[in-house]
Amino acid sequence: MERILFHIVLIAAAALPLAGCGFADSHAPLPEFMRTKDSDPPPLEPPPNVKQIVREHLDSVFVAQSAPSNVQVSAARHDLRGPGWTACVKAELTSATGKPLGVETYRITINDGLIYDRRRAEDADNCVSESYEPI
């Protein structure tokens, strides 16, 4: 019995200092030098050259059969939902049968210099209010 009690006391004595580790976070009521520091957000990458990226990867935005013409891009804006950038791209498209579809606008997401997402622009994307430049 004494042996079991000795082991319990020994384990409790070893666990007590480790239990205090959870109180050292940045919001703890401890002096500043004892708190863990909040990590800084990663630095923002410089804005990408949207004209060049779209020119080189036009097939990532438009289907080749749509024969995009008069392609125009907006300036890159920092994506508030992630680390990348967003821009609007618009072009005159034709259907597979050669019938004109008119101007279509897409919102693209760029990360590390590559287009990794594109979707048709919606009203919430504010592509209507953007200023465009031809590629």
N, C-alpha and C positions, 0 to 999 in steps of 0.2 A: 504494500500500500504506500509506504513511504517513497518507494522508487517511482511509482506512477505520479505521485504528487510532485516529486522533484522534476520529472520530465515536463509536466504541465507548467510549472513555474519557469523552467528553462525556455520553453517554447514561447510563453507569454512575454518573457523578458527580451527575447530576440525579435518578436513581432512588434513590440511597442515602438521602437525607433522607426521601423518601416511604415507604421501607420501614420506618422506625421508627414510623410512625403506628399500626401494628397492635399495638404493645406498650403502648399507653396505656389499655387497658381496666381495668375495676375490679378485676380479679384479678391484675394484673401486679405483678412484684416491683419496683415503682417507689415513690418517696416519695408520700405521700398527695396532695400538691398537684398531682402530675403525672398522677394517674389520672383516668379519666372517672368521673363519678358514676353510681350506679345510679339509674334513673328511679323515682320514687315511683309506687305504684299509684294509679289514678284514685280520687277520693273516692267514697265510698259514697253513693248517693242515699238520701234519707229513705224510710222504709217507706211503701208506697202504702196508700191507703184501700181495702182489699179489698172491703168491703161496697159502696161506691159503684161501683167498677169492675165488679163482677159484676152489680150491679143494672142499670147502664147497658148492659152488653154480655152479657146473659144468653144471647143467641143464639150467642155465641162459645164458650160452655161446653156448652150443651144444645141438641139439635135441637128446633125449635119444636113439632113433632108429638108430642114426648114429654111435653108439658104439665107442666113441672117445678113442683112445689109444695113448700112447707116447705123452701125453699132456705136452707142454712146455710153459713157460711164460717169458716175458721180464721184465725188471725193470720198475717201475712206473715213469712216466714223468708228470710234472705239465701241465695241460690242459691250453693252452694260451687263450682259448675262454671262460673259466669259472673257477669256484672255485675248480673243481675236479681234478682227475688224470686220465691219460690214460696209457694203456699197450697193448701189443700184445700177443695174445694167438694162438698157433698153435697145431694141432693134426692130426693124421691119422684117416680118417673117412671112413665109409662104407655106401653104399646106403641102402634103405629099403629092397632091394632084396638080400642084402649080398655081393654085388659087391664092391670092393675097389674103393674109390673115390680119394685116395691119400691124400696129406697133404693140409689142408685148414688153412688159417690164418685169424684171426678176430682181430679187434681193439675194446677194451672194454673201457668204461668210468666208473670210480669209484668215488662215492661221499659218504661221511660219512660211509665208509666201506662196501658199497653195490654196486653191478653192476647195474647201471640203464640204460645203453645203450650198445649195441653191434652191430657191422656191419662188413661185410666182408672187409678186409683190401684192400686199394687201394695203388697205387704208391706214392701218396702224404703223406701217413701215415708213410713212412720210416720203415716199419716193416721188410723189407729185410735186412737192415743194423743193426738191433738190435741183441744183444746177448741173448740167451735163456737158461733157466735152467729148468730141469724137475720138475714137482710137486710131 
